[in-house]
Amino acid sequence: NFSSPLKKLLKRATELSEGDLKTRVYLETKDEIGELADIFNKIANELEESYSAGKRAEQSIDIKVKARTQALEETINALEQKVKNRTIELEKIMAEANKMKDETKNRENEVTVLKSELTKLKEDTSDYQDKKTIAKKPKIDKSSETLNEPIANSQIEEKNKNDEK
């Protein structure tokens, strides 16, 4: 009578120590062993309630952490999208800047070509002016008997006209 309730109590204590929080001891004795079984059951109840409270707290914390993490992830995603958008904008601006740089180089080349053409035209115009000035100078009539003899203006004009033809 004495060892059977103790063996039962010992078996349930081993189950409890292995993590079975639902285990209980039900003895019909009213002696100290019965009191020990009641105390064992109270301890098992408190352990089970404590474990359940810990689980609930853990779940509550997990929910709060997930909510906070989700908010942070949304903020991170929004920031990443802003960075992508800004990067695209900067790439477009850089492409436009490069295009403008190329256009500027082309314009500079055109200006250089135009300057050289303008210089050539000035030289041609200068040569033309020089020839025109030379043409207007009085020419000496070689058929004249004396070289130092002045030629009349009308003769010079006539000679220039003939030369121009």
C-alpha positions, 0 to 999 in steps of 0.5 A: 500500500505504501510503495504503490502510490510512491511509485506512481508519484515517482513515475509522474514526477519523471514525466513532468521533468521530461517536459510533459506538463499535462501529467498529474497524480490522482491518489485516493489516500488521505495521508502525507503521500496524498498531500504530496500528490496534491502539491505535485499537481499544484506545481504541475499546474503552475508550471503549465500556466507559466509555460502557457504565459511564456508562450503567449508573451512570446507570440505577442512579442513575435507579432509586435516584432513582425509589425515593426519589421514590416514597417521597417521593410516598407520604409526600406523598400520605399527608400530603395525605390527612391534611390532607383528613381533618382538613379534613373533621373541622374542617368537621363541627365548624364545622357543629356549632358553627354549629348549636349557635350557632343553637340557643343563639340560639333558646333565648335568644329563648325565654328572652326570650319567657318572661321577658316572659310572666313579667313580664306574669304578675307584673303581672297577679298584682299587679293581681289582688292589688291588686283583692283587697286593695281588695275586702277594705277596708270599704266605706262604706254610702252609704245610711247617714244619716251618712257618719262612722257606723261600719258593722258588720263583718257589714254590710260582709261582706254588702255585699262578697258582693253586690258579688262576685256 
